[in-house]
C-alpha cells in the first residue's frame, strides 16, 4: 500500500510533467511559426494547436503512467527513470505522427516541431524531476514528508534494514522505534527500543508511526495477526520484508497450487533472454573498447618488459560461472617468481608469517612485498585489469558480475559459492564500486550475492558508470 507521502509526490510529478509538456509544446510551436520564417508544411493555427494539445496531453500522461513513471520503484531509481522518460517521449511523438498519418488531421505544423517536442520533452522533464528530487531531499533533511517507521524483527536483516534507512534525507524514512532483541538495534540512531511487541504496538499513536516494517514471521500466528491488525486499525502502511533474501530475490513467479499461492524461486533473473542480451552487450562493448585500448595495451606490454622483466601477463586460475575454471589474464604486477602457489604459503617462504596470517584472515594484504614498483602503478591505476577484455570476448567473463574467485577460496564459504556463481563472473562488479576497501570476505560475498539475485540491465549500466568514476578517483574497493 503506497504511503500518503508517496501518493502526494506522485501527484506532484504528474502536475510537473503536465506543465513541462505544455511549455515544451507551445515553445516548439512558437519557435517554428514565429522565429523560423520558413514556410510551414501544414497550416495549423494557434487555437487548433491548443485544441490538439488538450487532446494529446491526457494520452501522453497515460503513456508515462503505463511506463511506471509515477511509481516509487521508478522515480527513486535515476537511470531507470531517465530511460522511461526517453521512451515515453519517443512513443508520445510517434503516436501523434501516427494519428496525423491515419486521420490527415495535423497537429504539428512542421517536422521540426515534432523534433523540438521530442528533445524538449525529454530534457525538460528530466531536469524538472531532478529539481524535484533535490527539493524532496532538502525537505527530508528538515523532517518534512518522511515516513516514521517502527521496525519489528529479530534477524540480521532487521539491523541491516535499520542501518540502510537511517540516512533519512536519502531514504525518506525516519526510524523511530524498533521491537526485538537489543542486538538488532544499531547504535547512535536515538530510537526507542521495545523488547515487547505488544508494548511497541500500543505506542503507535504516541510515536506518530506511519509505517511498520516486519522482517520475521513469528511462530505464533496470533502475534503476526496482531501486528498486521495494528497497521490496519491505525490506517498506516505495513510492509513485510523476509529476512532470508534467497526466498524473494531472483526471478520469482507466483502461481496458485491446490488453492494456495505458490512462489517459485529462481536463483537469478539472469536466465534465458537476459543472459543472451547480456552476452551480446559484452561482445559489442568489448569490441568497441578494444579499438582505443589497443595502443595502450601495446605500450603497457613494452613498459612491462623494461620495468618488470619476465612474462608480460599473469595468468591466474579462477572459478567463474557454475564454478567452471578459467584462466584470468592480467598484466603481471608481482615479481616473476611469485604467484605460482597460494599467497599464504609464499609469505611464509619469505619469512613473513604476519602477512600469511593477514591473508588467511582477510584474503588480502595491505602492503604486498611481492608487488614491484611498476606493478604497484598498474594496480593503483587498475591498468593491470585491461587484458581481461580478452576474457570477456572469449566468454570467460562478463563486463559486470561477481569477482572470479580463487579455487582455494571455495572452502571459505562453500555453502554459498554455487549461488554466487549462478551468473558469469565479471571484470567489475558491485563490490569493486562500493567504495569500501575494508569489507570482510563475508561482506564482499553478500554484495556479490545481491548482484546475482537482483540482476538487471540497468544495474549493469550503473555499475559500469560507477567503475569509470572510482578508477579515475581511485576510490574503489581493492
N, C-alpha and C positions, 0 to 999 in steps of 0.2 A: 504494500500500500504506500503510495507516494506521500511524503510529508507535506504539510501546508506550505512550508518554505520552498520545497521543490516545485510544487504546482504554481506557486506565485512567480518563481523565477522563470518557469516555462512560459507563463503568460507574458512576462516582460520580454522574453525572447521573441514571441510571436509578434508583439506590438512593434518591437525594434526592427524585425525583419520586414514587416509590412511598410513601415515608414521608410526604411532604406530602399526597398523595392520601388516605392512611389518616387522618391528623389531620383533614383537612377533612371527610371523610365522617362521622367519628364526632362531630366538633364540631357539624356540621349536625344530626345525629340528636339529640344531647343538647340543643341549644338548642330544637328544635321539640317534643321529647317531655317534657323536664324543666322548662325555664324557661317556655316558652309553654304555658299550661294549657288552651288551646282544644282542642276535640275533633279527633281525627285523622281524615283521610279514609279511611285503611285501617289496620287493626290489624297493624303489623309489629313483632314482638317483637325484643328485643336480639339473641338468637342467630340469628334468621332474617336480621337485617340484617347481622350479621357474616358469615354464610354467603354472603349476596348480594354483599357487598363482595369476598370472596375469589374469587368467580366473575368479577366485573366487572373487578377490578384488572388481571389479565393482558391482558384485551381492551383496556382503556384504554391500557395501556403499548404495546400493538401499534399502536394508533391514533397515539400520539405518535411511535413509531418510523417509521410509514408517512409521516409528515409530515417526516421527516428531523431530528427534534429531538435526535438523538444523533449527528448528523453535523457535523463541524467547519465545513462550509460554512454551516450554520445557526446553531450556537451561538456562532460567532465574529462574527456579524452581529446586533447587538442588535435592531434593528427587525424584521428577518426572524424572529428567534427569538420575539419578543413576539407577532407575528401568528400564528405557528404554535401558540403556547400557547393563545391565544384560540380559534382554530379547532379545535384538538384538544379543548379542554374543552367547547366547544359540541357537537361531534359526539359526544363521550362521553356527555353528558347526553341528547342526542337518542336515542342507541342504547338507553339504559336505559329512557326513556319508551316507545320503540317496542317494546321487549321486554315491558314491562308491558301495553301495549295488545294485543299479539298473544297473550300467554300467560295474561293475567289473574293472573300471579304478581307481586305488588307488592314492590318494594324500597324505594321512597320512601314513607314513611307519610303525607306531605302534599306539596302542590305547592311549599310554601316550602322544603322540604328540597332539591328539585331546584334551586331558585334559589340557595340557600345554597351548594350544591356547585359550581354553575357559577361564581358570583362568587368564592367562596373558593379554588377550584382555580386560576382564572386569576391572581388577585393573589398567592396564596401561592407558586405555582410561579415566577412572575416574580421575586418577592422572593428566593426561595431561590437561583435561578440568578444573580441579581445579587450575592448574598453569595458564592457560589462563584466568580464571576468576580473579585471583589475578592481573595479568598483566593489564587486561582491567580496573579493579578498580583503579589501580595506574595511568593509562592513563587518566581516568576520572578526577582524582584529579587535573591534570595539564591541563584540558580542551581539551584533545585530544579525538576525536571520539564522543563528546557529541552532542546531538540534541539541537539546540537553539529554544526555544519554545515561541510562542505567545498564551496566553490563552484568550479566549473570552467567557464571560458569566456573569450572574448576580444572580446565585443561591448559596445556601450554599455549593453545591458540587464544585463550582468554587474555592472557598477559600480552601476547603479540598484537592482538587487535587493539587493546587499550593503548599500547605504545604507538601504533601507527596512526590512531585517531587523535592522539594527544596534541598534535600541532593543529590547533583549531583554525587558524587563518588559512590553512590549506585544505583541511578535511571538511570544515563546516560543522564539525561535531565538537561538543564540549562534554568530556567525561565527568559527570557529576558524582556518580556513585558506582560501586561495584559490590556484588554479592557473591561470596565464595571464599575459598581459603586465602589467608593473608599472603601466601607465596605467589599468588596470581596477580597481586596488586603492585604495579610499578611504583617506584618511589619518586617523590618530587612532583606529583600531579595535584596534590592538595584536594583529593576527592574524599568522599565519605565511604567508609568500608563497613559492610554488613556481613556478619557470619551467618545470620539467619535470613533466608529468602523472604519469609513472611514479613519480617520487620522492614526489609527494603521495599516490598510492595506496598506496605501501609504508609510509607513516606513519599509516594509518588507525587501527590498533590503538593505537599510541603516543599519538595525539592524542585517542583515545576518540571518534572520529567516529561519529555515529548517523544522519546524513543526508547524502547527496550531492545537490547541485543542479547540473545541467549546463545551460548556456544556448546551446550551439552544437553542431551535428553537424559533426564534422571530415571532411575529405576521405577520410581513412583509415578504412575500415570496421573494421579491426583495432583502431585506437585507441578507437573508440566502444565496441566489444565489450569491451575491457579495463576500461573504466570501469564498464559495467553488470555485468560479471563480478565486479569488486572489491566492489560492493554486495551481490551475491548470496553471494559466499564469506564475507563478514563479517556477513551476515544483518542488513544495515542498509537504511534506506529510500533509494530512488533516485527523484529527480524530474527530468524534463526540461522545461525552460521555453524554448520557441523565442524567439530574440532579436528576431524581426520580429513585432510584435503583430498586424499586419494578417492574418497567416496563422492566427490562432487565436482572434481575438475576433469579436464579431458573432454572428449566428445561423448556426451551422455544423451541418451534417448529415454523418453518417458512413454510407457505403454500401459495398457490395462491387462492384467493377468488374473484370471479367476475372480474378477470383480475388484481386485486390488491394484492400486497404482504400482507399477514396477519400473525401477530405474536401472537401465543397463549402462554400466560404467566402462568406458574405453580408457586405455592408458593415456592416449594423447589425441588431440584433434588433428594432428599431422598425419593423416592417413588418406588413402585414395587420391582424389584430385588435388588435395592440399599438398601432398608430397610431390606430385608431378609438377605443380606450379612452382613450388619452391626449387626443384631441381632445374627447371628452365630458367628461373630467375638467377640462380647461381651461375649457370653457364654464360648467360648473356652479360651479366655484370662483370664476371671474371675476365671474359674476353675483352670487354671494353676497358677494364683496368690494366690489362696486360700491355696494351699499346703504349700508354705513357710511362708505365713502370719498367719496361724492357731496358731502357738506357740506365736507369737507377740500379737495376739488378746486376747489370754488367759491370758498372763502376764499383759496386759493393763487392762483387766477386774478385775484382782486381785488387782492391784495397785489402781484402781478406788475405790474399796471397802475400801481400807486402807486410802487413802488420800482425798477422796471425797465421804463420806458416802451417801448412797441413791441409787436410781436406776442407774445401770451401763450405760444404754443407754438413750439418749434423743430422743424421737420420735416427730418429727415436722410435722405438717400438711402443705404440699406443693402442688403446682399445676404443673403437668408435661404435656405430650403431649395431645393436644386437651383440655387443661385446666382441665384435669381429676385430682381429688385429690389423693394424695399418702401419705404414712407415711414414712418419711425420717429418716433413722437410723444414729445416730452419738453417739460417746462417749460423755456423758454429761460433759460439761465444766463449767456450771454455778452451783450455789448453788441449792439444791434440791427444794427450794420453788419458784424458778424463772422459767420463760419460759412457764408459763401457760396462759398468755394473751399477748396482744400487748405490745411490748417493751416500747413504749412511755408512756403507762399507768403505767407500772411497775416503770419507772423512776420517774414519778410524785408521785407514792405511796412512793417512797424512799425519797421524798423531793428534787429531782434533776430536777427541770423544765428546767435547762440549757441543760441537757442531752436529755430530752424529745424533746426540740426544735431542737437539733442537729440531733437526729434520724429522726424527721419528715422532716428535710431538706435534709439529705444525705442518709437516710435509713440505717445508721450505726453510731457507735460512736467510737472515737479513743481509749478511755480507759473505758471499760465497768466494773463498780464495781460489777456486778453480777457474773463475772468470777472468779473462785477460782484459787489458785496458781497452782495446778495440772492441772486445766482446761486451764490455760494460757500456760503451757508447751505443752499440747495436741494441742492447736490451733497453736502455733508458729511452731510446727513440722508437722502440718497437719495430725497428727495421729488420731485426732478426726473424720476424714473423712473415716477411714478404714472400719467401718461397712457398708458403702454404697455399698460395694462389694456384699452384700446380696440383696440390692435393684436392682442391675444390674442383678443378677441371677433370681430374681423374675419377671423381666421385667418392673419394675417401672422406672428405669433409664437406660441410656446408659453410656458407659465409657466416651464418649465425647459428649457434647451437651450444650445447653443453661442452665444457672443456674435455678434450680426449684424455682419458686418464691412463696412467702407467699401469702395466699389468699387476705390479705388486700392490697398487692401491685398492684393488678389488677387495682384499681381505679387511680393509679398514671399515668398510660398510657394505658387505656383500649382500645384505638383505634388500638394499635399495638400488644396487648397481643396475639390475635388469630394467627397472622402471626408468632410471636415468638415461639408459641407452636405448630407450624405445624410439628415440629420434637420432638423427645423424649428428655427430659432434661438429663443432664449428670453430672457425678461426677466431671469432669474437663471440661474446655472449653476455648474458645478464650479469654474471659475476664480475667480468672484466670492466664493465661500465658502471658498477655500483659505486665506485669512488671510495671504497673502503678496503684498504690493503691489510687490515688487521683481522680479517674474518678467520674464524676457525675452520678447519676442514669440514666439520659438520654443517656450519652455516653456509659454506660455499655449495655443499651438496643440496641444501634446502633451496637456495636461489636457483640452481640449475634444474631441480625437480619442478619448481614453479614454472620455469620456462617450458619444460617438456609437457606439463599438464595444461598449460594455458596458452599454447602457441597460437599466434595469429599473424597474418601477413604484416599488419600494421605494427605489431610488436617487433618484428624483424627490422622494419624500416626505422623505427625509433632507436633500436639498439645500434644500427649502422651509423646513424647520425650522431649518436652519443659517442660512438667509438672514435669518430673523427675529432670530436671535442676533447676527449680525455687523452688522445695521443698528442694533440697539439699542446694541451696544458700539462701533460704528464701527471694526471691526477687519477688515472685508473688503478684498479686493484692489480697487484703484481703477482 
